[in-house]
Amino acid sequence: MNRYIDTHTHLYDEMFSDDAENAVRRAIDAGVTQMIFPDIDASSRKAMMDLAAKFPENIHTCLGLHPTSVDGKWRENLEEIEETLDGGTAAIGETGMDCYWSKEFVKEQEEAFEFQVRLACRKNLPVIIHSREATELIFNVLERCKPLHPRGVFHAFSGSIETFRQMEKYGDWYVGIGGVVTFKKAGIAETVKQIPLERIQLETDSPYLTPAPHRGERNESGYIPFIAEKIAMQKGISIEEVAEVTTSNARKLFNI
Ligand code: NI
């Protein structure tokens, strides 16, 4: 059986309150033996840590403040995170900027994002970036942080090949490809043909962005093979190659 890593999954979300442990087991049974849990904010952090503690071989946690959780208290929140960082943290995130959800704290989002990129560089950790209607703002921050050699992944990447090439100028960056690649007419299904497999991380973003044929249902990490299959088809390569290369990509980036 192929082995996969889901590099972005929120199985600790309230939508899994009844069966989170079973969702982890179903993923393992489907060959998704490792999962990265990006952090959102303090409201769900305990649920994330508790679920991860039950599967220490399979789950790796991150620490960060999601852009839609940024408000006037972002600095306090992040200083608290900095104090709790330890060797068990796989990445800083998810961070980034989201101008679709709200523009109310856009300045704070930018400051909190830059704080997290700098923190990740100091700790030699990768960054998980959430970017929604904010590509230029994100690139501005990466430009300022470039001398520190930030690295990481643009999660739920839906940009053009030009955006991908611009991203590569900022160093060691990957794109997270998820369920959207399986949607009919999705632009990323075409773009993915031009993105080297060595730069792709597989992710579900569970419970959201469910791949076909489960579109409309709750998403879970066990659906990673549907995403791998579509990438293989688009690139004209085998699913085994997609599994092998993306698993190696994730091991490298998250040091797992
Ligand atoms: Ni997420």
py3Dmol code that shows the C-alpha trace and the ligand (Angstrom):
import py3Dmol

protein = """\
ATOM      1  CA  MET A   1       0.000   0.000   0.000  1.00  0.00           C
ATOM      2  CA  ASN A   2       1.134   3.548  -0.737  1.00  0.00           C
ATOM      3  CA  ARG A   3       2.151   5.687   2.209  1.00  0.00           C
ATOM      4  CA  TYR A   4       1.095   9.302   2.391  1.00  0.00           C
ATOM      5  CA  ILE A   5       1.413  12.314   4.664  1.00  0.00           C
ATOM      6  CA  ASP A   6      -1.532  14.702   5.050  1.00  0.00           C
ATOM      7  CA  THR A   7       0.368  17.958   5.594  1.00  0.00           C
ATOM      8  CA  HIS A   8      -2.686  20.027   6.568  1.00  0.00           C
ATOM      9  CA  THR A   9      -5.593  18.564   8.482  1.00  0.00           C
ATOM     10  CA  HIS A  10      -7.805  19.774  11.331  1.00  0.00           C
ATOM     11  CA  LEU A  11      -9.186  16.464  12.612  1.00  0.00           C
ATOM     12  CA  TYR A  12      -9.438  18.116  16.044  1.00  0.00           C
ATOM     13  CA  ASP A  13     -12.172  20.414  14.664  1.00  0.00           C
ATOM     14  CA  GLU A  14     -15.596  20.395  16.359  1.00  0.00           C
ATOM     15  CA  MET A  15     -16.983  18.680  13.240  1.00  0.00           C
ATOM     16  CA  PHE A  16     -15.099  15.563  14.415  1.00  0.00           C
ATOM     17  CA  SER A  17     -16.154  15.776  18.061  1.00  0.00           C
ATOM     18  CA  ASP A  18     -17.900  12.375  17.865  1.00  0.00           C
ATOM     19  CA  ASP A  19     -15.360  10.405  15.884  1.00  0.00           C
ATOM     20  CA  ALA A  20     -11.975  12.148  15.674  1.00  0.00           C
ATOM     21  CA  GLU A  21     -10.052   9.066  16.815  1.00  0.00           C
ATOM     22  CA  ASN A  22     -11.854   6.921  14.268  1.00  0.00           C
ATOM     23  CA  ALA A  23     -11.063   9.465  11.545  1.00  0.00           C
ATOM     24  CA  VAL A  24      -7.353   9.160  12.449  1.00  0.00           C
ATOM     25  CA  ARG A  25      -7.615   5.354  12.317  1.00  0.00           C
ATOM     26  CA  ARG A  26      -9.405   5.452   8.956  1.00  0.00           C
ATOM     27  CA  ALA A  27      -6.601   7.646   7.603  1.00  0.00           C
ATOM     28  CA  ILE A  28      -3.931   5.212   8.832  1.00  0.00           C
ATOM     29  CA  ASP A  29      -5.876   2.328   7.249  1.00  0.00           C
ATOM     30  CA  ALA A  30      -5.902   4.258   3.934  1.00  0.00           C
ATOM     31  CA  GLY A  31      -2.093   4.572   4.067  1.00  0.00           C
ATOM     32  CA  VAL A  32      -2.051   8.136   5.423  1.00  0.00           C
ATOM     33  CA  THR A  33       0.234   7.207   8.269  1.00  0.00           C
ATOM     34  CA  GLN A  34       1.353  10.730   9.219  1.00  0.00           C
ATOM     35  CA  MET A  35      -0.661  13.900   9.676  1.00  0.00           C
ATOM     36  CA  ILE A  36       0.342  17.497  10.332  1.00  0.00           C
ATOM     37  CA  PHE A  37      -2.081  19.463  12.520  1.00  0.00           C
ATOM     38  CA  PRO A  38      -1.819  23.220  11.878  1.00  0.00           C
ATOM     39  CA  ASP A  39      -2.875  25.345  14.842  1.00  0.00           C
ATOM     40  CA  ILE A  40      -5.726  27.915  14.646  1.00  0.00           C
ATOM     41  CA  ASP A  41      -5.768  29.728  18.000  1.00  0.00           C
ATOM     42  CA  ALA A  42      -6.090  29.135  21.760  1.00  0.00           C
ATOM     43  CA  SER A  43      -9.761  28.110  21.494  1.00  0.00           C
ATOM     44  CA  SER A  44      -8.968  24.794  19.776  1.00  0.00           C
ATOM     45  CA  ARG A  45      -5.348  24.241  20.856  1.00  0.00           C
ATOM     46  CA  LYS A  46      -6.137  21.895  23.738  1.00  0.00           C
ATOM     47  CA  ALA A  47      -8.345  19.697  21.524  1.00  0.00           C
ATOM     48  CA  MET A  48      -5.503  19.569  18.977  1.00  0.00           C
ATOM     49  CA  MET A  49      -2.871  18.600  21.572  1.00  0.00           C
ATOM     50  CA  ASP A  50      -5.148  16.021  23.249  1.00  0.00           C
ATOM     51  CA  LEU A  51      -5.919  14.221  19.977  1.00  0.00           C
ATOM     52  CA  ALA A  52      -2.258  14.333  18.880  1.00  0.00           C
ATOM     53  CA  ALA A  53      -1.136  12.865  22.227  1.00  0.00           C
ATOM     54  CA  LYS A  54      -3.216   9.749  21.523  1.00  0.00           C
ATOM     55  CA  PHE A  55      -1.278   9.087  18.276  1.00  0.00           C
ATOM     56  CA  PRO A  56       2.303  10.212  18.948  1.00  0.00           C
ATOM     57  CA  GLU A  57       3.643   8.119  16.049  1.00  0.00           C
ATOM     58  CA  ASN A  58       1.223   9.563  13.525  1.00  0.00           C
ATOM     59  CA  ILE A  59       0.363  13.155  14.415  1.00  0.00           C
ATOM     60  CA  HIS A  60       2.648  16.206  14.457  1.00  0.00           C
ATOM     61  CA  THR A  61       1.380  19.526  15.781  1.00  0.00           C
ATOM     62  CA  CYS A  62       2.165  23.104  14.812  1.00  0.00           C
ATOM     63  CA  LEU A  63       1.795  26.360  16.740  1.00  0.00           C
ATOM     64  CA  GLY A  64       0.557  29.616  15.287  1.00  0.00           C
ATOM     65  CA  LEU A  65      -2.227  32.141  14.972  1.00  0.00           C
ATOM     66  CA  HIS A  66      -4.561  31.800  11.977  1.00  0.00           C
ATOM     67  CA  PRO A  67      -5.074  35.097  10.084  1.00  0.00           C
ATOM     68  CA  THR A  68      -8.828  35.044  10.740  1.00  0.00           C
ATOM     69  CA  SER A  69      -8.076  34.750  14.495  1.00  0.00           C
ATOM     70  CA  VAL A  70      -5.880  37.881  14.512  1.00  0.00           C
ATOM     71  CA  ASP A  71      -7.243  40.836  16.460  1.00  0.00           C
ATOM     72  CA  GLY A  72      -5.892  43.586  18.711  1.00  0.00           C
ATOM     73  CA  LYS A  73      -4.432  40.940  21.043  1.00  0.00           C
ATOM     74  CA  TRP A  74      -2.270  39.189  18.450  1.00  0.00           C
ATOM     75  CA  ARG A  75       1.050  40.059  20.092  1.00  0.00           C
ATOM     76  CA  GLU A  76       0.082  38.604  23.498  1.00  0.00           C
ATOM     77  CA  ASN A  77      -1.194  35.478  21.763  1.00  0.00           C
ATOM     78  CA  LEU A  78       2.016  35.017  19.831  1.00  0.00           C
ATOM     79  CA  GLU A  79       4.300  35.720  22.798  1.00  0.00           C
ATOM     80  CA  GLU A  80       2.448  32.963  24.640  1.00  0.00           C
ATOM     81  CA  ILE A  81       3.047  30.641  21.691  1.00  0.00           C
ATOM     82  CA  GLU A  82       6.739  31.528  21.601  1.00  0.00           C
ATOM     83  CA  GLU A  83       7.066  30.497  25.254  1.00  0.00           C
ATOM     84  CA  THR A  84       5.445  27.098  24.680  1.00  0.00           C
ATOM     85  CA  LEU A  85       7.437  26.224  21.540  1.00  0.00           C
ATOM     86  CA  ASP A  86       9.460  23.053  21.981  1.00  0.00           C
ATOM     87  CA  GLY A  87      11.189  20.338  19.990  1.00  0.00           C
ATOM     88  CA  GLY A  88       7.834  18.737  19.242  1.00  0.00           C
ATOM     89  CA  THR A  89       6.591  21.603  17.070  1.00  0.00           C
ATOM     90  CA  ALA A  90       6.555  20.672  13.366  1.00  0.00           C
ATOM     91  CA  ALA A  91       5.950  24.172  11.967  1.00  0.00           C
ATOM     92  CA  ILE A  92       4.745  27.681  12.706  1.00  0.00           C
ATOM     93  CA  GLY A  93       1.184  28.103  11.451  1.00  0.00           C
ATOM     94  CA  GLU A  94      -1.091  28.335  10.123  1.00  0.00           C
ATOM     95  CA  THR A  95      -0.341  31.976   9.563  1.00  0.00           C
ATOM     96  CA  GLY A  96      -0.650  34.252   6.549  1.00  0.00           C
ATOM     97  CA  MET A  97      -3.284  36.757   5.505  1.00  0.00           C
ATOM     98  CA  ASP A  98      -6.967  36.560   4.588  1.00  0.00           C
ATOM     99  CA  CYS A  99      -8.539  39.643   2.996  1.00  0.00           C
ATOM    100  CA  TYR A 100     -11.584  37.693   1.831  1.00  0.00           C
ATOM    101  CA  TRP A 101     -12.901  36.884   5.281  1.00  0.00           C
ATOM    102  CA  SER A 102     -12.456  40.399   6.715  1.00  0.00           C
ATOM    103  CA  LYS A 103     -10.329  43.489   6.188  1.00  0.00           C
ATOM    104  CA  GLU A 104     -10.960  44.792   9.714  1.00  0.00           C
ATOM    105  CA  PHE A 105      -7.567  43.710  11.098  1.00  0.00           C
ATOM    106  CA  VAL A 106      -5.577  43.679   7.873  1.00  0.00           C
ATOM    107  CA  LYS A 107      -2.693  45.708   9.366  1.00  0.00           C
ATOM    108  CA  GLU A 108      -2.595  43.432  12.425  1.00  0.00           C
ATOM    109  CA  GLN A 109      -2.736  40.363  10.151  1.00  0.00           C
ATOM    110  CA  GLU A 110       0.342  41.624   8.322  1.00  0.00           C
ATOM    111  CA  GLU A 111       2.233  42.320  11.563  1.00  0.00           C
ATOM    112  CA  ALA A 112       1.248  38.956  13.072  1.00  0.00           C
ATOM    113  CA  PHE A 113       2.298  37.172   9.882  1.00  0.00           C
ATOM    114  CA  GLU A 114       5.713  38.839   9.812  1.00  0.00           C
ATOM    115  CA  PHE A 115       6.185  38.089  13.536  1.00  0.00           C
ATOM    116  CA  GLN A 116       5.504  34.393  12.828  1.00  0.00           C
ATOM    117  CA  VAL A 117       7.806  34.207   9.797  1.00  0.00           C
ATOM    118  CA  ARG A 118      10.629  35.749  11.859  1.00  0.00           C
ATOM    119  CA  LEU A 119       9.901  33.421  14.783  1.00  0.00           C
ATOM    120  CA  ALA A 120      10.018  30.391  12.453  1.00  0.00           C
ATOM    121  CA  CYS A 121      13.384  31.521  11.059  1.00  0.00           C
ATOM    122  CA  ARG A 122      14.825  31.966  14.564  1.00  0.00           C
ATOM    123  CA  LYS A 123      13.680  28.450  15.498  1.00  0.00           C
ATOM    124  CA  ASN A 124      14.626  26.939  12.123  1.00  0.00           C
ATOM    125  CA  LEU A 125      11.037  25.817  11.519  1.00  0.00           C
ATOM    126  CA  PRO A 126       8.937  25.885   8.333  1.00  0.00           C
ATOM    127  CA  VAL A 127       5.917  28.192   8.003  1.00  0.00           C
ATOM    128  CA  ILE A 128       2.429  27.137   6.893  1.00  0.00           C
ATOM    129  CA  ILE A 129       0.909  30.007   4.910  1.00  0.00           C
ATOM    130  CA  HIS A 130      -2.801  30.628   4.442  1.00  0.00           C
ATOM    131  CA  SER A 131      -3.194  33.158   1.621  1.00  0.00           C
ATOM    132  CA  ARG A 132      -6.605  34.366   0.501  1.00  0.00           C
ATOM    133  CA  GLU A 133      -6.891  37.486  -1.656  1.00  0.00           C
ATOM    134  CA  ALA A 134      -3.585  38.579  -0.166  1.00  0.00           C
ATOM    135  CA  THR A 135      -0.824  37.331  -2.503  1.00  0.00           C
ATOM    136  CA  GLU A 136       0.920  40.702  -2.889  1.00  0.00           C
ATOM    137  CA  LEU A 137       0.773  41.502   0.827  1.00  0.00           C
ATOM    138  CA  ILE A 138       2.241  38.078   1.615  1.00  0.00           C
ATOM    139  CA  PHE A 139       5.034  38.520  -0.912  1.00  0.00           C
ATOM    140  CA  ASN A 140       5.871  41.923   0.606  1.00  0.00           C
ATOM    141  CA  VAL A 141       6.415  40.291   3.993  1.00  0.00           C
ATOM    142  CA  LEU A 142       8.496  37.470   2.468  1.00  0.00           C
ATOM    143  CA  GLU A 143      10.589  40.049   0.622  1.00  0.00           C
ATOM    144  CA  ARG A 144      11.388  41.760   3.945  1.00  0.00           C
ATOM    145  CA  CYS A 145      12.186  38.406   5.607  1.00  0.00           C
ATOM    146  CA  LYS A 146      14.181  37.018   2.660  1.00  0.00           C
ATOM    147  CA  PRO A 147      17.620  37.522   4.295  1.00  0.00           C
ATOM    148  CA  LEU A 148      16.489  35.171   7.102  1.00  0.00           C
ATOM    149  CA  HIS A 149      15.809  32.351   4.576  1.00  0.00           C
ATOM    150  CA  PRO A 150      12.196  31.552   5.435  1.00  0.00           C
ATOM    151  CA  ARG A 151      10.845  28.239   4.109  1.00  0.00           C
ATOM    152  CA  GLY A 152       7.509  26.481   4.162  1.00  0.00           C
ATOM    153  CA  VAL A 153       4.335  25.755   2.264  1.00  0.00           C
ATOM    154  CA  PHE A 154       1.609  27.810   0.612  1.00  0.00           C
ATOM    155  CA  HIS A 155      -1.351  25.811   1.841  1.00  0.00           C
ATOM    156  CA  ALA A 156      -4.406  25.322  -0.461  1.00  0.00           C
ATOM    157  CA  PHE A 157      -2.460  26.820  -3.348  1.00  0.00           C
ATOM    158  CA  SER A 158      -4.769  28.054  -6.090  1.00  0.00           C
ATOM    159  CA  GLY A 159      -2.490  30.555  -7.832  1.00  0.00           C
ATOM    160  CA  SER A 160      -1.140  30.628 -11.361  1.00  0.00           C
ATOM    161  CA  ILE A 161       2.169  29.223 -12.538  1.00  0.00           C
ATOM    162  CA  GLU A 162       3.489  32.823 -12.519  1.00  0.00           C
ATOM    163  CA  THR A 163       2.603  33.112  -8.813  1.00  0.00           C
ATOM    164  CA  PHE A 164       4.376  29.802  -8.185  1.00  0.00           C
ATOM    165  CA  ARG A 165       7.500  31.072  -9.951  1.00  0.00           C
ATOM    166  CA  GLN A 166       7.455  34.314  -7.975  1.00  0.00           C
ATOM    167  CA  MET A 167       7.124  32.286  -4.766  1.00  0.00           C
ATOM    168  CA  GLU A 168      10.236  30.305  -5.649  1.00  0.00           C
ATOM    169  CA  LYS A 169      12.266  33.542  -5.557  1.00  0.00           C
ATOM    170  CA  TYR A 170      11.757  33.617  -1.800  1.00  0.00           C
ATOM    171  CA  GLY A 171      13.638  30.362  -1.295  1.00  0.00           C
ATOM    172  CA  ASP A 172      12.592  26.890  -0.263  1.00  0.00           C
ATOM    173  CA  TRP A 173       8.811  26.896  -0.765  1.00  0.00           C
ATOM    174  CA  TYR A 174       6.262  24.200  -1.525  1.00  0.00           C
ATOM    175  CA  VAL A 175       2.610  24.330  -2.532  1.00  0.00           C
ATOM    176  CA  GLY A 176      -0.094  22.401  -0.692  1.00  0.00           C
ATOM    177  CA  ILE A 177      -2.469  20.701  -3.143  1.00  0.00           C
ATOM    178  CA  GLY A 178      -5.822  19.445  -1.862  1.00  0.00           C
ATOM    179  CA  GLY A 179      -9.341  18.480  -2.859  1.00  0.00           C
ATOM    180  CA  VAL A 180      -9.859  21.452  -5.189  1.00  0.00           C
ATOM    181  CA  VAL A 181      -7.585  19.757  -7.752  1.00  0.00           C
ATOM    182  CA  THR A 182     -10.322  17.111  -8.204  1.00  0.00           C
ATOM    183  CA  PHE A 183     -13.060  19.673  -8.966  1.00  0.00           C
ATOM    184  CA  LYS A 184     -14.263  20.065 -12.542  1.00  0.00           C
ATOM    185  CA  LYS A 185     -12.933  23.271 -14.130  1.00  0.00           C
ATOM    186  CA  ALA A 186     -10.514  23.984 -11.253  1.00  0.00           C
ATOM    187  CA  GLY A 187      -7.627  26.108 -12.559  1.00  0.00           C
ATOM    188  CA  ILE A 188      -5.181  24.384 -10.221  1.00  0.00           C
ATOM    189  CA  ALA A 189      -5.798  21.054 -12.041  1.00  0.00           C
ATOM    190  CA  GLU A 190      -4.122  22.626 -15.101  1.00  0.00           C
ATOM    191  CA  THR A 191      -1.454  24.535 -13.161  1.00  0.00           C
ATOM    192  CA  VAL A 192      -0.402  21.407 -11.266  1.00  0.00           C
ATOM    193  CA  LYS A 193       0.868  19.921 -14.547  1.00  0.00           C
ATOM    194  CA  GLN A 194       3.567  22.615 -14.572  1.00  0.00           C
ATOM    195  CA  ILE A 195       4.531  22.507 -10.895  1.00  0.00           C
ATOM    196  CA  PRO A 196       7.372  20.027 -10.256  1.00  0.00           C
ATOM    197  CA  LEU A 197       6.265  17.085  -8.088  1.00  0.00           C
ATOM    198  CA  GLU A 198       9.287  17.839  -5.878  1.00  0.00           C
ATOM    199  CA  ARG A 199       7.540  21.105  -4.839  1.00  0.00           C
ATOM    200  CA  ILE A 200       4.126  19.586  -3.975  1.00  0.00           C
ATOM    201  CA  GLN A 201       2.778  18.699  -0.521  1.00  0.00           C
ATOM    202  CA  LEU A 202      -0.464  16.706  -0.267  1.00  0.00           C
ATOM    203  CA  GLU A 203      -3.121  18.033   2.093  1.00  0.00           C
ATOM    204  CA  THR A 204      -6.834  17.673   2.783  1.00  0.00           C
ATOM    205  CA  ASP A 205      -7.558  20.769   4.932  1.00  0.00           C
ATOM    206  CA  SER A 206     -10.140  18.546   6.671  1.00  0.00           C
ATOM    207  CA  PRO A 207     -13.001  19.136   7.393  1.00  0.00           C
ATOM    208  CA  TYR A 208     -13.142  21.485   4.365  1.00  0.00           C
ATOM    209  CA  LEU A 209     -12.411  21.286   0.602  1.00  0.00           C
ATOM    210  CA  THR A 210     -13.521  17.653   0.216  1.00  0.00           C
ATOM    211  CA  PRO A 211     -12.247  15.963  -2.957  1.00  0.00           C
ATOM    212  CA  ALA A 212     -14.459  14.232  -5.520  1.00  0.00           C
ATOM    213  CA  PRO A 213     -16.177  11.756  -5.260  1.00  0.00           C
ATOM    214  CA  HIS A 214     -17.016  12.900  -1.696  1.00  0.00           C
ATOM    215  CA  ARG A 215     -17.519  16.580  -2.535  1.00  0.00           C
ATOM    216  CA  GLY A 216     -20.237  18.094  -0.321  1.00  0.00           C
ATOM    217  CA  GLU A 217     -19.459  15.763   2.588  1.00  0.00           C
ATOM    218  CA  ARG A 218     -17.150  16.372   5.545  1.00  0.00           C
ATOM    219  CA  ASN A 219     -13.526  15.940   4.497  1.00  0.00           C
ATOM    220  CA  GLU A 220     -11.058  13.682   6.321  1.00  0.00           C
ATOM    221  CA  SER A 221      -7.406  12.680   5.991  1.00  0.00           C
ATOM    222  CA  GLY A 222      -8.259   9.223   4.641  1.00  0.00           C
ATOM    223  CA  TYR A 223      -9.264  10.930   1.363  1.00  0.00           C
ATOM    224  CA  ILE A 224      -5.662  11.883   0.494  1.00  0.00           C
ATOM    225  CA  PRO A 225      -5.407   9.051  -2.120  1.00  0.00           C
ATOM    226  CA  PHE A 226      -8.176  10.728  -4.214  1.00  0.00           C
ATOM    227  CA  ILE A 227      -5.997  13.854  -4.414  1.00  0.00           C
ATOM    228  CA  ALA A 228      -2.857  11.845  -5.232  1.00  0.00           C
ATOM    229  CA  GLU A 229      -4.734   9.963  -7.957  1.00  0.00           C
ATOM    230  CA  LYS A 230      -5.856  13.191  -9.654  1.00  0.00           C
ATOM    231  CA  ILE A 231      -2.338  14.671  -9.540  1.00  0.00           C
ATOM    232  CA  ALA A 232      -0.963  11.432 -11.055  1.00  0.00           C
ATOM    233  CA  MET A 233      -3.561  11.585 -13.816  1.00  0.00           C
ATOM    234  CA  GLN A 234      -2.867  15.254 -14.600  1.00  0.00           C
ATOM    235  CA  LYS A 235       0.877  14.690 -14.712  1.00  0.00           C
ATOM    236  CA  GLY A 236       0.694  11.345 -16.554  1.00  0.00           C
ATOM    237  CA  ILE A 237       2.676   9.523 -13.857  1.00  0.00           C
ATOM    238  CA  SER A 238       1.878   6.698 -11.438  1.00  0.00           C
ATOM    239  CA  ILE A 239       0.120   7.219  -8.111  1.00  0.00           C
ATOM    240  CA  GLU A 240       3.027   5.343  -6.495  1.00  0.00           C
ATOM    241  CA  GLU A 241       5.405   8.055  -7.693  1.00  0.00           C
ATOM    242  CA  VAL A 242       3.124  10.782  -6.343  1.00  0.00           C
ATOM    243  CA  ALA A 243       2.976   9.018  -2.965  1.00  0.00           C
ATOM    244  CA  GLU A 244       6.715   8.427  -2.782  1.00  0.00           C
ATOM    245  CA  VAL A 245       7.869  11.902  -3.823  1.00  0.00           C
ATOM    246  CA  THR A 246       5.296  13.884  -1.813  1.00  0.00           C
ATOM    247  CA  THR A 247       5.978  11.789   1.307  1.00  0.00           C
ATOM    248  CA  SER A 248       9.674  12.526   0.932  1.00  0.00           C
ATOM    249  CA  ASN A 249       8.847  16.247   0.433  1.00  0.00           C
ATOM    250  CA  ALA A 250       6.856  16.312   3.680  1.00  0.00           C
ATOM    251  CA  ARG A 251       9.541  14.471   5.639  1.00  0.00           C
ATOM    252  CA  LYS A 252      12.104  17.016   4.504  1.00  0.00           C
ATOM    253  CA  LEU A 253      10.025  20.121   5.133  1.00  0.00           C
ATOM    254  CA  PHE A 254       8.653  19.128   8.553  1.00  0.00           C
ATOM    255  CA  ASN A 255      11.703  17.129   9.652  1.00  0.00           C
ATOM    256  CA  ILE A 256       9.597  14.036  10.475  1.00  0.00           C
TER     257      ILE A 256
END
"""
ligand_1 = """\
1
NI
Ni -6.208 25.072 7.734
"""
view = py3Dmol.view(width=600, height=400)
view.addModel(protein, "pdb")
view.setStyle({"model": 0}, {"cartoon": {"style": "trace"}})
view.addModel(ligand_1, "xyz")
view.setStyle({"model": 1}, {"stick": {}})
view.zoomTo()
view.show()
